[in-house]
Amino acid sequence: MKTELSPELAEFVGIVMGDGYIYLNKGKYLLGIVGHPKKDRAHFKHINDLIMSLFQHKPTIVTRARGLRLTLYSKQACTLLTKEIGLVHGKGKGENVTIPQVFLKDDSLLNSLIRGLFDTDGSIFTSNKKGAPDYPTIELTTTSIRLAEQVRDILIKKGFRVANVRRYKSKRSVLDTHKVSLYGHKNMMLWREIIGFSNSYKQERLRRISGSGVI
């Protein structure tokens, strides 16, 4: 098993922090990731390849009408992520997620982790503002206020202009969410330069938006 820190492992940790879960109980070691049945199909192939490279185990991917689900039964993978890296898991996981300390000292690893996180829990879209049609936004949505504030601070240090964390209450969830937003084409171009997306759906949206509007 490839346990040394690497950009691939950092990206995978970001993915698990976003749309993943880890279940440990009575000798059962399960790692799962969920996604959109159409938008995330190509990204799940990328996640499959990451898992094969990192852990030499092939996960199972099931497509349902409501979404994609990837599962991996691996004691080695779950132990690495929870015991060695320190990912939180179990009940209340979402509200308590933070970036593991082991990745905070290496800028390239941090870029990869943030990419994985935004590939899953991030979005990229445009809106029409007065005097600025197709105004772009890259946005992270998370139930963890600590993670939102942590990501905002990290992005500011990397040169992004980042709005204050916003609290948002969805009708579809009992939990409050918190949004970290990057507005404008300058942020888009910087994102494209130093972080980017591995999710091909978001890659294409970034390409189109970056080449469409005035900074």
Buried (B, 14 or more C-beta within 10 A) or exposed (E): EEBEBBBBBBBBBBBBBBBBBBBBEEEEBBBBBBBBBEBBBBBBEBBBEBBEEBBEBEBEBEEEEEBBBBBBBBEBBBBBBBEEBEBBBEEEBBBBBBBBEBBBEBEEBBBBBBBBBBBBBBBBEBEEEEEBEBBBBBBBBBBBBBBBBBBBEBBEEBEBEBEEBEEEEEEEEEEEBBBBBBBBBBBBEBBBEBBBBBBBBBBEBBEEBBEEBEE
